[in-house]
Amino acid sequence: MIENAINEEVQGQIEKEREGLRVLITSENPQDELIAKLANLEVEVQWHKIAEPLTSLEDTFTFRHLKPVFDYAEKNGFDLVIAVDSTYDKFTLGVRKLVTGNFILLNIHHTSLILSKLLLENHGSLRCKKSIFITDLLEKIFAKHEAEITTIVNLPTPLKDHETFILSEPDETLFISENQEILLKGQNDSLSYLLSRLIMSAKKAKSEDKTLFDSLIGIYTDYGFQREKNLAVSIEEPSQKVFFKKVIARLKRKPPMSLGMTEITSIEDLSNGTLKNLLSGRIVPSKSPTANALQVQLSNNSRFLIFPTEQKINFFFTSHGKLIKKDDFTTLSQQFDQRVVKLLSEINRLGLEN
């Protein structure tokens, strides 16, 4: 009886390994060379044309772009979806929340956390340069591994078009921009290499009845949950530019004590390198890089960065917390999105006040 049970368990494990990981690459054009390289990892890799490719005005793949591909992947039993824009070496991951569950879209913050943890465990000399719009949770991971990480205000993109910038850095330097571009200097084919690391991790996770989503939850469990959203508003219209200048001036000159029902604890002016604590009135040096931007810290462990450029103004919202159960992820994300909507309304109100 016991011997039969053991044999059945062994047989089940063999069948699971035989099934292996199934990966779907989606893009506007076929990716034969990439697929050939990834197929060497002993996984099944197929290509599927993306329903909505990126346009010149879009920086990242969204759920809208990938929903038809996710439907196809679910129907045909794929485990991992990788959307690729080979023009800029951008990629986005679609992972199953459960081994047999629906697909969710990982953003650049999720991907950078998973990938960095994998690389730090295998590259002793790894260092990183990240965009100011990449979550600072990444800094905690690098700090644990005693690896160097630098936040850059303007990380030039497309990354591969800036040889001088890249060449000035040593090998084993990871570059992470806010629009899904990740490059590892020292690898002849960075895109294939980075994807291969992720696929091998997904393959291992599947053998344990897990997915890359579990890897993300593991990071949140170890370092604390962080949610982020980056919104960009066009200010090409003169009236829009004037409006947001008024918002920024108000926050600098006479900031309100709260936004909505949430107290403001500090305002950091990156343009002059100062941080003002609104609770004590003290002004101390800022630790952020110099930029024409403001960072506002709220009492509920949320903050936002206001960063204007010539064409647009970026609002980068982040929120910290603890995540214990995987099922909490969707609820916390929805709560954060609702909080962002309310904050935007309050920020907008500052520009309407006399």
Salt bridges, closest charged atoms under 4 A:
GLU33 OE2 - LYS37 NZ 3.60
GLU44 OE1 - ARG22 NE 2.89
GLU52 OE1 - ARG64 NE 2.92
GLU58 OE2 - ARG64 NH2 2.87
GLU58 OE1 - HIS65 NE2 3.16
ASP59 OD2 - LYS312 NZ 3.91
ASP71 OD1 - LYS67 NZ 2.90
ASP79 OD2 - LYS206 NZ 3.06
GLU121 OE2 - LYS117 NZ 2.80
ASP136 OD2 - ARG303 NH2 2.31
ASP136 OD1 - HIS320 NE2 3.97
GLU139 OE2 - LYS130 NZ 3.49
GLU148 OE1 - ARG127 NH1 3.56
GLU169 OE2 - LYS129 NZ 3.73
ASP171 OD1 - LYS185 NZ 3.95
GLU172 OE1 - HIS123 ND1 2.40
ASP189 OD2 - LYS37 NZ 2.48
GLU208 OE2 - LYS204 NZ 2.89
ASP209 OD2 - LYS16 NZ 3.05
ASP214 OD1 - LYS326 NZ 2.99
GLU228 OE2 - HIS110 NE2 3.97
ASP269 OD2 - LYS252 NZ 3.71
GLU310 OE1 - LYS241 NZ 3.67
ASP337 OD1 - ARG227 NH2 3.07
ASP337 OD1 - LYS229 NZ 3.51
GLU346 OE2 - ARG349 NH1 3.32
GLU353 OE1 - ARG250 NH1 2.33
